[in-house]
Structures are given as C-alpha cells and as structure tokens.
Amino acid sequence: MPYRPPLIAREYFVADPPELPVRERGEGGLSALTRAEVVTADEQAITLKGATTAEETLVVQVSAAGEGVIRVRLSEDADARSRSARAISLVRPGSYAGTRIDVTDDRVIVDAGALRAEIQLNPWHLRFTDPTGRTLVEQDPGRPDISGRLRTLPFGRSNADGVTVAYHETFVAPADEAFGGFGESFTPVDKRGQRPLMWNFDAFGAESQRAYKNIPFYVSSRGYAIAVDSGMPVEFDMCQSTHSAVQIVVPDDLIDYYVIAGSPAEALGRYDALTSAPVLPPKWAFGTWISSGFFRDSQERVMERARKIRSRGIPCDVLHLDTYWQAEDHWSDMRWDPVTFPDPEGMLAALDEMGFKVCLWMNPYISHLSPAFAEVAERGFFLKTPSGEPYVADVWHGSYPASAIVDFTNPDAAAWFRGLLKSLLEQGVAVFKTDFAEGVPHDAVAFNGMTGTELHNVYTLLFNDLVADVTREVRGYALVWARSSYLGGQRHSAQWSGDSDAVYPAMGSTIRGGLSHGLSGVPFWSHDAGGFHGRPTDDLFVRWAQFGALSPLVRFHGTTSREPWEFPDVEAQVVEAIRMRYRLMPYIYSAAVTAAETGAPMMRALCVDYPDDPVAWQADLEYLLGEDLLVAPMTSADGTRTVYLPAGTWVDHWTGEILQGCRHVAVSPPLDRIPLFVRHGAAIPVAEAADRVTDDPQITLLCYGTAESRTTIKDLDGTTTVTVRWEDGTPVITTEGPKRIDRAEAVIN
C-alpha cells in the first residue's frame, strides 16, 4: 500500500488496492522451488516438473520469446493464464529461429542469442547471462536473517488459508545496480530503495509514489530489463526490504515474466516487439495545445480565445475544451451543453478554417444526475456491485456527483460508447482527452465475470483502445490524450502527467515522471505547462512553459487560465518559448519518427545514451530531447542549478561556450532562457516559426562546430541524410533523401 502520512486527513480513493496477508511468526504457506526435472523440450521451449518445499508439484516453462528475450513461467497448470487475459492480451511473445536448447543430467541452457538462461536442476537455480557468460541477473534462493526469518520470497508461491495468494521471484541485486521504469513514477528515476506497486491511482498530483500509469517493466544498469505479464497489483521491492535483492510478488494464477537483454535503448526495442509499437501522432499534435481550463466555458469564449491566439501571434494547433462543453453535473455523457454551445458544428467548422484542431475532454464515468444514466443502467452497460446493481462510486472524491462506470467488457456497452464518440468525430472533433479510468473498485463485477481487482489496471487499455480505434476509423489516426495507462499503452500515442500542483517541486517531480515513463517504453508524453492545480507565479509559468516547449508534446491547461495573455508581465517570454519549439519542429518531429521506429523515448533520461555512466542514472532533472539537445529546466525559484554534462563536448546554445563533459556545471540563466546545450558537431534542423505546424517547411541547419557535420532528418516522406562541410567559411551541403535544405549557419566555428 502506498505510504500514507500520519496525522493528515486520509485521502479518499474509491479504488484502493487489496493488501496481501502478512504471516504470523511460525505460520506456513511458502512453497519454494527446490529442484526440477525435464518433461519436454523442443526448439524454442523447455517444460520442467518442479518440486517445492511444501511438497507440491509446479510447472516451470522457459522459452525463447524473441532474439535476446527469454520467458519464464511458474504455475500449477501449464495452460494457466493471467486473470487479465480474460479482457485483453498484454504480451505477444515471438520466437527466435536461432534458439538453442541444451539438456544434460543436471543442467539446461536456453540460448536466445543476446541472452542465455542457465538452469541448475538440483538444487534449483536460474541465472541469465550475455553470450560471453557474464551474469546479467540471477535468482536469489532466499536467505534467512539472524533471527531465522526468511527475508525474501524465493521462486515459488505462497498460500493463505489454503488458497494461493501470490507467486513470487527474487533476484540478486549487486550494490551498484540501478533500475528505471515502472511507468510514470514521480519518484527519483533510479528506483533502487523504492517499492513500486502496479495499481493505477487517481494520484492527486505528481509528488508521491502513487501513479496514474503503472507499467510492470524495468530496465537495469547491468544490461537487461524485466517485464511481468499480469494485470494484477504486482509489487516490486527494489532493494527496499533488503538492499541485496529485488523481489517481485504477483497476486495472480501464475508468474509469467520476460528477461530482455540490452542497454535501455536496446531493451526498449525488444520490449516493443513483445507488447506494442508506439503509435506516431499526426504532425499537428506536436504543436501547442491551449485549453479552456477547468472552469465554465462557452462557444462564444472558445471563438474569442481562438481569435486572440491568432491576433497575438501565439503558435497553436489544438484548442482543448475541458469539462464544460457538457452540462454541469452530467459528466461524462458526451452531450454538448445546448445552452452554452448552441451550434457546435458551426463552431468546429469555423475553428477548422482558422487552422485549429479541437480536443474534447471526456471520461468513462456517467454521473447519476445525467439524463442518460437511467437508460444506460437499464441496458446493463455499467459495472455492477456484487448484488447486481450499477456500481455508483464517488469517483470525483466528493467534488462532483457520484458516477457509474461504463463496462467495456460488455460488447454492447462498448459499441454504444463508440457510437457516442463517432458522432462527435463526424461533427469535426479531432481528438479526445481520455481522463480518469483509474477508479474501478476492487469489489466491482464486470459483464465478463472479472472482479474489479482483476479489471482495475487493464480497464484503461480497453478504454483507450476503443477511443483510439474509433478515432482512427473516422479521422485516420489513432490519437488520444490519455491520463491512465498500463503495460503496452505506448500504442496510445499521447499521454500527460495528470493533476500536478503549480509549484516548482511539482515541476521537478513531473520531469522525473516523464523520464521514468520514457524508460517504460512510452515516447509521446506531456504535462500541463504551468501546473494544473492553482495559479503559478509569473516566473514559474515561464519556466514551466520552457520545459513544455522542449517536451515531446506541450499543452497549457490548469484549474485557472494558462492563456499567455493572462500573465501580461511575462507573456512575451512564454510566447517566445513556444516560438522556439516551432522553430525546432523539424528536429522535434524527426526525433518523434525515430522514437516510433525504435521505442526509445523522445525525452531521454541520460542513461538511455550513457548506460555505463553511474551519474547518468541519477541525473534525473535533465534530459536529452532527441539525441543532440540537452535540456535542464529550472526547477527552483532561486534561479540557479547545476547541470551534469555527460561524456563528450557540449555547446551552450545561448552563449556558444564550448564545455567538456563528465562534470557538473552551475548555471544561472535569465528568466527568458532555459539551460540548453547542444552536442558539439551536431547539425540541428530548424524552420521559421509559424502560427501552426506546417508539413514541409524550408529547413535551415544550425551547425555547432567541427569542419564537417552530419545529421539525419526523418519525416513521413522518408529519411534524409545531410552532410555539411565548411570551405573557407562557406557551407557545402550534400543531401541524400527527399528533404531540401535551404541553408546552413555556423553557430560556432
């Protein structure tokens, strides 16, 4: 259970996770694997019969699931599936043609190319190595402490009151090993010493271990990653209970995990092959999104906002209409408020003429006060209580009326909900913000028989899959703007960080959340520039706008207005940050295409590119945007910070100063500048800042040193390789590919 501070009012959440039992002294129930014997073996997999300390027989299956990927399953039944599989498949294992399985009397080797599993049969032991035999990770057999108490749960399962409550695995963790991932976790990026719980929360901000997006996947500094195929509330103890071990507790009908070889970048590519490839958003989605904010809106105000954005020269591609496009207290029945939005078709057409796409807020809950509630309940389209009534829950934590939750395991309910969205898309809506979806209570009952606990995490995937699919059908792209997610959710191509407070520390933890999410396979991520809750100070608004401008995606949204003109003393600095983004659009979009192809994040924790640098795993308030821009947002009001420059030579974008890496530097930039460093020798493609994203702008290359610079520009029309040589101060540009380079400029010689 996530930490709750003492003497503070208990936060109210309708969907707290169930807790696993704690054994009393001397109480039994542990069944740990002790030995095994081979039952069958083929070209890809081996099945073993395992004996345990509880004199049980369990089935162990070890197989190649792709090049450099090995799958391990432990269950009572060889055909066991995760409980979430009744609703959705989270992982799609492949095979590897070069797999080699060697069996001897006391040992088995499963060789999947970049990764090998070595199994000792009696006593049981499993370790994973690279092709040279170097140990990447190995099981910890479970060791007692000085009191005789077993301090870790070895490979096996545990029973309580005669019922299996969880399967578990424990790995040895060397003292210098670092870990990253687990979804959008707002804690330090190195998860060593933490205990991530895979349970989607309405996190009430971005400053705790609670997360809207949990992903049972992590990468290691030792050159491997692990993914667990389960939608249940999996617990990871990352060297918290004992500093020498990682424990994984899976309250499911089996433990089914994948060990993946490679650096973070390599492992993410293999992880995508197992789960889902990232979906590239349309190019306009990389422009600015400006919101109505979380307060009353109207058609008149939307049009006024659009005209003001264009008249003030603020680059913007998307207008987001939040809750009040619907009638108050009726959320979210997908009906325009006829009083405040009397002509939505006319409004959408007018905005399209002005070059704006429109995003509508929605969620999968329907207020019990909505006129639609009775009809939907009568048709049986909501999750139910154990007694069979519609489950009406306080999903808004007392802020707004209690609501029922649409049951997407019911095909008729899904088809009905899809029809609501299709009508809006056909009116001219471009994209939906899929809010909430973390609120399935543990005791709810779904149409397909799943319990709320079994459905809770994967519910968001059903929700976002449906919205993305109907958007693709009508609009031709599968874009959502999602708050919650789970394993494989990178196929929902835009996600944002939820309800962060408008304070500097929350901006810092938001950066950490984005970096962790990127290390979990999600490249297209954003946040509410300025913070969501409260009104930011002028300086914070500028600093957060700069961070947003140099994020994968950018949206201005909050409980109060984030319209730049509402901050008159700093409007110019905020708009300049946005214009900087639009100038960098060729570089940003090229990084986006690369991310979609490789699975590596756009907003890259330093360990992605410097996995062997221990400091890179700790420097989590800065990042690389793409491969050549090092961004270090200002995360405190005092105007100073230190920046770690990794190996290589770096150029201060603002001053042209050349700096050597592998060290920290102190910076104190003025308010209109974000610390930004460019890899020496890089050629950065830029364009003139326009009011909206253009498909094929004229490109200028900014060259940061060396006599010859090379860069690769990726776009929907293909890949262009560009070389710039300087001869007597004149650039000689050579291109191979479809892009035309207008000119090159030397930022430094």
HUJO-V508284 format. One record per residue. N is the residue number from 0. PSI is psi in whole degrees, 0 to 359 (NA if undefined). NEAR is the number of other C-alpha atoms within 10 Angstrom. Layout:
n: <N	N>
psi: <PSI	PSI>
near: <NEAR	NEAR>
This chain:
n: <0	1	2	3	4	5	6	7	8	9	10	11	12	13	14	15	16	17	18	19	20	21	22	23	24	25	26	27	28	29	30	31	32	33	34	35	36	37	38	39	40	41	42	43	44	45	46	47	48	49	50	51	52	53	54	55	56	57	58	59	60	61	62	63	64	65	66	67	68	69	70	71	72	73	74	75	76	77	78	79	80	81	82	83	84	85	86	87	88	89	90	91	92	93	94	95	96	97	98	99	100	101	102	103	104	105	106	107	108	109	110	111	112	113	114	115	116	117	118	119	120	121	122	123	124	125	126	127	128	129	130	131	132	133	134	135	136	137	138	139	140	141	142	143	144	145	146	147	148	149	150	151	152	153	154	155	156	157	158	159	160	161	162	163	164	165	166	167	168	169	170	171	172	173	174	175	176	177	178	179	180	181	182	183	184	185	186	187	188	189	190	191	192	193	194	195	196	197	198	199	200	201	202	203	204	205	206	207	208	209	210	211	212	213	214	215	216	217	218	219	220	221	222	223	224	225	226	227	228	229	230	231	232	233	234	235	236	237	238	239	240	241	242	243	244	245	246	247	248	249	250	251	252	253	254	255	256	257	258	259	260	261	262	263	264	265	266	267	268	269	270	271	272	273	274	275	276	277	278	279	280	281	282	283	284	285	286	287	288	289	290	291	292	293	294	295	296	297	298	299	300	301	302	303	304	305	306	307	308	309	310	311	312	313	314	315	316	317	318	319	320	321	322	323	324	325	326	327	328	329	330	331	332	333	334	335	336	337	338	339	340	341	342	343	344	345	346	347	348	349	350	351	352	353	354	355	356	357	358	359	360	361	362	363	364	365	366	367	368	369	370	371	372	373	374	375	376	377	378	379	380	381	382	383	384	385	386	387	388	389	390	391	392	393	394	395	396	397	398	399	400	401	402	403	404	405	406	407	408	409	410	411	412	413	414	415	416	417	418	419	420	421	422	423	424	425	426	427	428	429	430	431	432	433	434	435	436	437	438	439	440	441	442	443	444	445	446	447	448	449	450	451	452	453	454	455	456	457	458	459	460	461	462	463	464	465	466	467	468	469	470	471	472	473	474	475	476	477	478	479	480	481	482	483	484	485	486	487	488	489	490	491	492	493	494	495	496	497	498	499	500	501	502	503	504	505	506	507	508	509	510	511	512	513	514	515	516	517	518	519	520	521	522	523	524	525	526	527	528	529	530	531	532	533	534	535	536	537	538	539	540	541	542	543	544	545	546	547	548	549	550	551	552	553	554	555	556	557	558	559	560	561	562	563	564	565	566	567	568	569	570	571	572	573	574	575	576	577	578	579	580	581	582	583	584	585	586	587	588	589	590	591	592	593	594	595	596	597	598	599	600	601	602	603	604	605	606	607	608	609	610	611	612	613	614	615	616	617	618	619	620	621	622	623	624	625	626	627	628	629	630	631	632	633	634	635	636	637	638	639	640	641	642	643	644	645	646	647	648	649	650	651	652	653	654	655	656	657	658	659	660	661	662	663	664	665	666	667	668	669	670	671	672	673	674	675	676	677	678	679	680	681	682	683	684	685	686	687	688	689	690	691	692	693	694	695	696	697	698	699	700	701	702	703	704	705	706	707	708	709	710	711	712	713	714	715	716	717	718	719	720	721	722	723	724	725	726	727	728	729	730	731	732	733	734	735	736	737	738	739	740	741	742	743	744	745	746	747	748>
psi: <133	148	135	124	147	154	20	142	133	127	145	122	126	351	56	148	149	146	144	151	157	129	142	160	129	353	137	191	346	134	94	139	133	326	167	160	148	133	306	157	140	200	338	338	159	139	134	150	119	140	148	170	340	13	36	163	121	160	127	131	126	127	158	128	15	169	124	16	128	133	139	129	140	126	172	328	128	337	12	145	155	147	332	342	343	338	324	145	126	328	141	86	144	208	175	119	334	11	138	129	121	130	126	185	323	7	148	138	128	113	116	38	260	354	138	141	127	120	121	128	321	107	156	135	143	129	157	135	166	178	339	353	359	130	126	311	148	157	146	123	355	119	138	153	188	339	356	359	130	121	347	159	109	175	114	211	168	143	152	127	37	5	136	124	339	151	158	160	147	135	147	138	106	155	337	10	137	156	144	154	218	18	203	70	125	1	173	144	321	112	5	132	2	171	75	134	125	81	117	124	149	99	353	33	194	37	31	181	345	141	145	332	106	135	116	69	138	154	153	151	352	8	35	171	162	132	138	125	91	139	2	170	78	139	132	122	99	73	29	306	319	136	352	9	145	128	140	121	121	103	69	186	1	170	130	103	161	129	130	126	153	167	170	316	317	317	323	323	318	324	319	319	332	325	294	142	145	146	123	124	159	156	324	337	343	357	184	137	125	131	158	342	167	64	172	137	173	165	318	317	324	313	321	318	316	315	321	320	314	320	333	3	34	114	129	138	337	131	126	126	116	208	325	14	343	163	141	142	1	3	136	87	5	32	128	141	113	342	312	340	76	337	71	324	317	318	313	321	318	319	323	321	330	359	22	133	155	130	133	134	144	169	172	22	145	122	143	350	352	142	339	345	310	316	316	321	318	326	356	33	4	156	153	160	167	336	358	4	157	133	102	116	156	68	343	9	39	354	327	170	149	153	159	163	123	135	99	357	349	112	324	322	318	318	320	314	319	320	323	316	321	319	319	320	321	336	335	358	139	328	155	140	112	93	165	221	10	5	20	114	154	334	12	159	128	163	322	8	355	147	165	322	317	328	335	304	320	351	320	328	320	316	305	327	315	312	317	321	316	329	319	318	316	319	345	4	154	66	132	165	92	144	320	156	176	193	124	1	359	346	352	104	356	127	146	165	5	203	69	149	152	65	157	313	326	328	321	314	333	319	314	321	318	321	318	320	322	322	355	10	10	104	338	93	155	191	169	106	125	351	154	313	121	177	126	153	162	314	322	321	319	312	321	325	321	317	315	319	333	36	167	315	159	132	141	117	144	177	336	174	141	21	128	325	347	356	69	328	340	12	317	319	322	314	324	324	318	317	326	319	314	328	326	5	319	321	314	316	326	319	325	316	318	317	318	327	325	337	348	144	155	317	97	117	146	334	344	316	344	62	339	1	110	327	329	334	347	338	82	20	24	169	165	129	111	205	349	349	123	118	132	82	150	117	16	159	348	353	10	154	167	147	131	123	117	182	145	191	136	152	127	117	326	324	343	2	136	129	138	146	194	39	165	144	146	138	148	71	151	167	332	8	134	137	120	124	147	138	129	131	354	152	113	119	129	170	170	138	126	178	339	166	132	151	320	72	163	135	133	140	124	117	126	69	169	154	338	131	144	145	160	127	123	140	178	336	3	192	133	124	130	135	133	119	142	121	109	40	2	132	137	113	127	128	149	103	183	339	143	126	122	314	172	143	137	112	318	159	NA>
near: <15	13	8	11	8	7	6	7	8	9	10	13	19	18	23	18	21	14	9	14	9	8	11	7	7	7	9	13	18	19	24	26	25	20	17	24	19	19	13	11	16	11	16	22	20	22	19	20	16	25	21	19	14	15	12	12	17	21	20	23	20	24	28	32	25	25	20	24	31	29	21	19	19	26	22	16	13	15	8	16	19	21	20	23	16	14	19	16	17	22	20	12	17	14	17	19	12	14	21	17	20	13	13	10	10	14	17	20	20	24	27	27	20	16	25	29	27	19	20	19	20	14	12	21	19	19	18	25	20	21	14	9	11	10	16	22	22	17	20	22	20	18	13	10	10	8	7	8	11	12	15	23	25	25	27	25	29	20	15	16	8	8	9	17	18	20	27	26	24	22	24	19	24	14	11	10	15	20	22	27	28	30	30	34	32	25	23	22	28	23	25	20	16	17	20	26	23	27	30	29	25	26	20	17	22	28	22	16	20	25	32	31	31	28	31	28	24	25	27	26	24	21	21	26	28	21	23	22	27	30	30	24	25	24	20	25	22	24	22	16	15	14	15	16	23	25	26	26	25	26	26	24	21	27	28	23	21	24	27	31	31	24	22	30	22	19	27	28	21	23	28	24	17	21	21	19	24	26	24	24	21	14	17	18	22	27	24	26	24	28	24	26	21	17	12	15	18	18	20	12	13	19	15	11	17	19	13	14	18	15	9	12	12	22	24	27	22	25	23	24	25	21	22	23	24	26	20	16	18	24	25	20	21	22	15	16	18	12	11	18	20	14	13	19	15	14	18	20	16	14	20	15	10	13	17	21	22	22	23	23	21	22	21	25	25	26	24	19	15	18	12	16	18	12	10	17	18	10	10	19	26	29	27	24	17	13	9	12	13	22	23	19	21	19	26	17	14	9	8	14	20	19	26	24	24	27	26	26	23	16	13	14	19	18	12	14	21	16	13	13	21	18	13	20	21	13	15	21	22	23	27	25	23	22	19	22	29	27	25	31	24	17	17	24	26	24	17	13	13	18	22	22	24	28	27	26	31	28	28	29	23	19	23	27	17	19	25	21	18	19	24	14	13	17	17	11	19	25	28	24	23	29	26	30	30	25	29	23	30	27	26	27	26	27	28	25	28	26	23	25	24	24	22	22	16	20	29	23	24	29	33	27	30	33	33	31	32	28	32	34	35	35	33	30	26	25	29	28	28	34	32	26	20	15	18	23	15	15	21	23	26	29	29	29	29	31	23	24	27	27	26	25	26	26	27	26	26	27	17	18	22	25	20	22	17	11	18	12	12	18	18	16	21	27	21	20	24	24	22	19	26	27	20	20	24	26	28	26	24	19	26	30	23	21	24	24	15	19	30	29	32	29	35	25	31	24	26	24	17	17	19	14	15	14	17	23	24	17	20	25	24	27	28	26	21	22	17	19	21	28	23	24	25	29	23	16	13	8	14	14	17	16	21	22	22	21	13	11	16	26	24	17	20	14	10	16	11	18	17	15	14	15	13	13	13	10	15	14	15	10	15	15	18	24	21	20	25	24	22	21	21	22	28	26	25	23	20	15	18	15	19	19	22	16	11	12	18	16	22	20	24	18	27	26	20	15	14	18	21	17	20	19	22	22	20	11	10	11	16	17	15	21	16	23	18	16	10	6	11	12	18	13	18	12	16	12	14	14	20	15	18	12	15	22	16	16	16	17	12>
